[in-house]
């Protein structure tokens, strides 16, 4: 029996439960985040599901965008800070390898056929969620696969072992931040989020770059997910001024270093922020600290100091000649995707 792919209807009511029950489901797959992303990207969200018999075997959120003549399907959508999205499979881990491969192949083939039949895109871009590393069905359907990475730190081993694994420079900076700089770590609110956004805005402006996400988008996410799933953490100096901070996402057993850590005059503040967030995660019984930025050389050099492991996932592209030309025209699609 093959997998039937269609747009979710009544299944929307159980969407978040499906995401929560799958090891591949992330906070970015949850319905609230998807709806907010749709609102701020001038795109149309489609919730695709794969059904086999009476069972939902997978879900796949995609965003349809049109610019001029160019039609694109994106998962995740542009200018949202979402590092990955793509398919989420149900009960996949419980299957034997033969059935896993058959299910994933049928689901991917069904999704690809549905996309081409209903949207006729010139360009398709997908970033798989971490853990779902079998990209062969996409390649067999004509996609180009490229490996990308994030960092993952196991914080269940205890604070002393975590700190001992840091680089000498990181440990020195943390100690200096606590003693010499007398920096303080605290959880913030919407007010601190606005301050952090303005700091990031100015940092991008200094580099003649446009900040990729809007303040309205961030505020809507904060109202939807704080305080349980979104945390605002800041570092203050002796005068009570915010010198660093970040927006962290908590979902399942992970806390994610999502956005923030603007370059600051207080050299030790960002090392100290990471250490304090790790300590907070340990105190709240989380298992992993995910640190984004492993794909950018200048950022990875800083974040590798905390001795994380590399976590692999894949990005997929499929395009027509028009899509290939557009990728070059739009500065390798940076402004588009």
Secondary structure as GFF3:
##gff-version 3
##sequence-region A 1 337
A	DSSP	beta_strand	4	7	.	.	.	ID=ss1
A	DSSP	three_ten_helix	10	14	.	.	.	ID=ss2
A	DSSP	alpha_helix	15	21	.	.	.	ID=ss3
A	DSSP	three_ten_helix	27	29	.	.	.	ID=ss4
A	DSSP	alpha_helix	31	41	.	.	.	ID=ss5
A	DSSP	beta_strand	44	52	.	.	.	ID=ss6
A	DSSP	beta_strand	55	67	.	.	.	ID=ss7
A	DSSP	beta_strand	70	75	.	.	.	ID=ss8
A	DSSP	beta_strand	87	89	.	.	.	ID=ss9
A	DSSP	three_ten_helix	92	94	.	.	.	ID=ss10
A	DSSP	alpha_helix	97	119	.	.	.	ID=ss11
A	DSSP	beta_strand	123	127	.	.	.	ID=ss12
A	DSSP	alpha_helix	136	140	.	.	.	ID=ss13
A	DSSP	beta_strand	144	154	.	.	.	ID=ss14
A	DSSP	alpha_helix	159	165	.	.	.	ID=ss15
A	DSSP	alpha_helix	168	179	.	.	.	ID=ss16
A	DSSP	beta_strand	184	187	.	.	.	ID=ss17
A	DSSP	alpha_helix	190	206	.	.	.	ID=ss18
A	DSSP	alpha_helix	215	225	.	.	.	ID=ss19
A	DSSP	beta_strand	230	236	.	.	.	ID=ss20
A	DSSP	beta_strand	242	251	.	.	.	ID=ss21
A	DSSP	beta_strand	254	260	.	.	.	ID=ss22
A	DSSP	alpha_helix	269	283	.	.	.	ID=ss23
A	DSSP	beta_strand	288	291	.	.	.	ID=ss24
A	DSSP	alpha_helix	297	303	.	.	.	ID=ss25
A	DSSP	three_ten_helix	304	306	.	.	.	ID=ss26
A	DSSP	beta_strand	309	319	.	.	.	ID=ss27
A	DSSP	alpha_helix	321	329	.	.	.	ID=ss28
###
